[in-house]
Amino acid sequence: MSQTISESRIRNLKESLELSKISFRSEVRLSVLSSFKIGGICPLIVEPENTEQVLEVISIFKKSELPWKILGGGSNLLISDHPDNFVTLRLSGTFKKFDSFEEGRFRIGAATNTTPTFRQISQAGFRGVEFLSTIPGWTGGAVIQNAGCYGGELFDLIQTVEFLRNDEVLIKKPNEIEHGYRFTEFLNRKDSIILGIEILLEKGNLEEIEESLKDKRERRNSSQPENKKSAGSVFKNPKILKEDGKEIKAWELIDRAGLRGAFKGGAQISPEHCNFIVNVGAATASDVNYLVELVLDKVFQQSGILLKREIEYFGDIP
Ligand SMILES: Cc1cc2nc3c(=O)[nH]c(=O)nc-3n(C[C@H](O)[C@H](O)[C@H](O)COP(=O)(O)OP(=O)(O)OC[C@H]3O[C@@H](n4cnc5c(N)ncnc54)[C@H](O)[C@@H]3O)c2cc1C
């Protein structure tokens, strides 16, 4: 584990940010920015408002040799109980907007909230993004892991992704970016900042779109623990076929391993959907991690299948 960042380094960083007129917040409890409602105090959150400011922030981070991480909507993360050995970058300002240029072409900022954004686009009569209106988080985070559900995934819709890599703003088409099921090259490289995407949509029948929005909302409400603090599915489905030719789901393996409802501290494997771990009390990141390890171990013992985590860890989790 790396060391807590010293107060003097944070002070110097704040001075540089103030000089460049870049917003920041000190001593932020990250649990408030996490759908799990787990996470300790981070010394600094830096909130650049446009691409120029992002470039400036990265240059300041480099000069000060400070470790940093980028946070979106915090809905696919288990955040450390002690996130004090890095600073956090969180896009703001222009990244929170989306614009429509010509009929059906949208530019969507990386810090837009996916649910209201894609609901609004759907309700304006454009079809094909209804599934995204049920996924929590921000668009940048959705790009990172090619978020999807109900047979659709974000990369099916993307025309271009705009991102920052090696101090350069790049615009690439999906076929130039490695991606797959809940995976993109961004996940592995960890060297890119997603700034926004462009999508191109067709007009549809508004009644059918409304029906599809309702159907997806109902499917979600009926299959997932409602209003619970979680980060969604903890494990990826292993993409292995059963004897009946259907795909085996991660939740089935966890259930078969006898772990439905298992507890550790304030964390529980959801009795309603056992691929969810829920924070039912004052769960810590360590509590959740204990259950993650338990699932990996027991499922492997029971089925010989090694599940892979879908949620990511943000900071050190013992
Ligand atoms: C109840 C619930 C249901 C869910 N259902 C689904 C589902 O059906 N399908 C699905 O795919 N997911 C689902 N999720 C998971 C989550 O909502 C998605 O993965 C979401 O797209 C994550 O976005 P985020 O902004 O919250 O990312 P975060 O959790 O903030 O971050 C995720 C990763 O992306 C990185 N990141 C974030 N923004 C940027 C950026 N601008 N540039 C570079 N890196 C960035 C972070 O560093 C981190 O590595 C669910 C979550 C919950 C809580």
The ligand as a MOL file (V3000), in Angstrom:
LIG
                    3D

  0  0  0     0  0            999 V3000
M  V30 BEGIN CTAB
M  V30 COUNTS 53 58 0 0 0
M  V30 BEGIN ATOM
M  V30 1 C -28.2390 -0.7210 -9.1980 0
M  V30 2 C -27.1870 -0.8070 -10.2760 0
M  V30 3 C -27.4720 -1.4330 -11.4710 0
M  V30 4 C -26.5110 -1.5260 -12.4750 0
M  V30 5 N -26.8320 -2.1280 -13.6520 0
M  V30 6 C -25.9310 -2.1780 -14.6510 0
M  V30 7 C -26.2640 -2.7690 -15.9130 0
M  V30 8 O -27.3780 -3.2330 -16.1350 0
M  V30 9 N -25.3180 -2.8070 -16.8660 0
M  V30 10 C -24.0600 -2.2790 -16.6770 0
M  V30 11 O -23.2480 -2.3260 -17.5990 0
M  V30 12 N -23.7170 -1.7140 -15.5140 0
M  V30 13 C -24.6110 -1.6460 -14.4950 0
M  V30 14 N -24.2690 -1.0780 -13.2970 0
M  V30 15 C -22.9010 -0.6130 -13.0800 0
M  V30 16 C -22.6880 0.8850 -13.4180 0
M  V30 17 O -23.8900 1.5700 -13.3340 0
M  V30 18 C -22.0970 1.0730 -14.8040 0
M  V30 19 O -20.9060 0.3650 -14.9300 0
M  V30 20 C -21.8160 2.5600 -15.0740 0
M  V30 21 O -21.6910 2.7360 -16.4500 0
M  V30 22 C -20.5880 3.0740 -14.3640 0
M  V30 23 O -20.5030 4.4660 -14.5740 0
M  V30 24 P -19.9650 5.4410 -13.4410 0
M  V30 25 O -19.9440 6.8110 -14.0000 0
M  V30 26 O -20.7360 5.2650 -12.1910 0
M  V30 27 O -18.4780 4.9240 -13.2850 0
M  V30 28 P -17.6190 4.8510 -11.9530 0
M  V30 29 O -18.1720 3.7730 -11.0880 0
M  V30 30 O -17.4620 6.1920 -11.3500 0
M  V30 31 O -16.2180 4.4020 -12.5390 0
M  V30 32 C -16.0630 3.1690 -13.1960 0
M  V30 33 C -14.6870 3.1520 -13.8780 0
M  V30 34 O -14.6510 4.1140 -14.9160 0
M  V30 35 C -13.5760 5.0430 -14.7040 0
M  V30 36 N -14.0570 6.3290 -15.2030 0
M  V30 37 C -15.1860 6.9810 -14.8680 0
M  V30 38 N -15.3210 8.0810 -15.6200 0
M  V30 39 C -14.2410 8.1300 -16.4410 0
M  V30 40 C -13.7990 9.0150 -17.4610 0
M  V30 41 N -14.4870 10.1220 -17.8000 0
M  V30 42 N -12.6290 8.7530 -18.0950 0
M  V30 43 C -11.8920 7.6680 -17.7660 0
M  V30 44 N -12.2600 6.7990 -16.8080 0
M  V30 45 C -13.4330 7.0180 -16.1690 0
M  V30 46 C -13.3080 4.9950 -13.2070 0
M  V30 47 O -11.9770 5.3860 -12.8940 0
M  V30 48 C -13.5340 3.5340 -12.9400 0
M  V30 49 O -12.3880 2.8130 -13.3510 0
M  V30 50 C -25.2260 -0.9660 -12.2740 0
M  V30 51 C -24.9320 -0.3040 -11.0700 0
M  V30 52 C -25.9040 -0.2180 -10.0800 0
M  V30 53 C -25.5930 0.5140 -8.8020 0
M  V30 END ATOM
M  V30 BEGIN BOND
M  V30 1 1 1 2
M  V30 2 1 2 3
M  V30 3 2 2 52
M  V30 4 2 3 4
M  V30 5 1 4 5
M  V30 6 1 4 50
M  V30 7 2 5 6
M  V30 8 1 6 7
M  V30 9 1 6 13
M  V30 10 2 7 8
M  V30 11 1 7 9
M  V30 12 1 9 10
M  V30 13 2 10 11
M  V30 14 1 10 12
M  V30 15 2 12 13
M  V30 16 1 13 14
M  V30 17 1 14 15
M  V30 18 1 14 50
M  V30 19 1 15 16
M  V30 20 1 16 17
M  V30 21 1 16 18
M  V30 22 1 18 19
M  V30 23 1 18 20
M  V30 24 1 20 21
M  V30 25 1 20 22
M  V30 26 1 22 23
M  V30 27 1 23 24
M  V30 28 2 24 25
M  V30 29 1 24 26
M  V30 30 1 24 27
M  V30 31 1 27 28
M  V30 32 2 28 29
M  V30 33 1 28 30
M  V30 34 1 28 31
M  V30 35 1 31 32
M  V30 36 1 32 33
M  V30 37 1 33 34
M  V30 38 1 33 48
M  V30 39 1 34 35
M  V30 40 1 35 36
M  V30 41 1 35 46
M  V30 42 1 36 37
M  V30 43 1 36 45
M  V30 44 2 37 38
M  V30 45 1 38 39
M  V30 46 1 39 40
M  V30 47 2 39 45
M  V30 48 1 40 41
M  V30 49 2 40 42
M  V30 50 1 42 43
M  V30 51 2 43 44
M  V30 52 1 44 45
M  V30 53 1 46 47
M  V30 54 1 46 48
M  V30 55 1 48 49
M  V30 56 2 50 51
M  V30 57 1 51 52
M  V30 58 1 52 53
M  V30 END BOND
M  V30 END CTAB
M  END
